[in-house]
Amino acid sequence: MTTTSKTACQSCGMPIESGPYCQHCVDETGALQDFETRFERMVGWQQRRDPSASREALESATLDYLATMPAWREHPRVTAR
């Protein structure tokens, strides 16, 4: 019996089979997307989940979440929050 070990994407926390990042957090070459691209996509995801939230609240919540992710916790936008 083969067991698969799942880990979490270091950028967004999504469960993944292997590697540091999930398919949603990398570009077409497999490299981690730049911070602004990933940030905007995550804010958009939050907005779809809570359409009544203000942009300011969505950005703040996204920055707070990214502060828990290894790929972003030392990024200047995250540490300046």
N, C-alpha and C positions, 0 to 999 in steps of 0.2 A: 504494500500500500504506500502510495506516495502522498506526502503531506506538503502543502504549499505554505510557505511562510509569508504572510503579508506584512508590509511595512507601510508607513505613511509618507506621502509626498512631502518633501522638505519645504516646498513652496506654499502649498494650500492645505495639506493634511489629508487629502483624499487617499483611501487605501490603494496600494499598488503592489504588484507582484515582485518587481525588482527595479533597481536603479534609484537614483535620488529624487526624480521628479516624474509626475504623471504626464499623460499625453496632452492635457489642457494647459500645462505650464511651460511647455517647450515650443520652440519654433520648428520650422520644417527641417532644420539640420539636427535637431535633438538638443540644442543648447537652451538653457533657461532663458525665458523671455526677459526683456528689460523690466525694471520695476514699474515704470509708468504703464506699460501695456498690461501687465499682470494686475496692477492696482485697479485700473479702469474696468477690466473684465470682472474682477471680484466685486467692485462697487455695483456694476450692472447686475451681477447675480443676486446681490443683496436687495437691489431695487425690485427685481422680479419677485422676490420672496415677500417683500414688504413695500408695495407701491405707495403707501401713504407716508412713508418716512421721508424726511427732508434730505437733500443731498449732503448737507453738513453732518447729519446724524449717521448717514450711510458711510461717509468717508471716515468719520471718527471710529465707528465700529470696525470698519475694515482695517484701519491702522492698528487698532487694539488687537485684532486677531492676528495680523501679520507679525506683530511683536512676539507672538508665541511660535512662529515658524523659523526654523534654523536658517533658511535661505535669506530671510529679510530682517531678522531681529536687530542687526547692526546697521541696517540701511539708514542714512541720514534722515529721510522722511519719517521713518518709524521712530527713531530715537528722539526726534524733535517734537513728537506729539505731546 
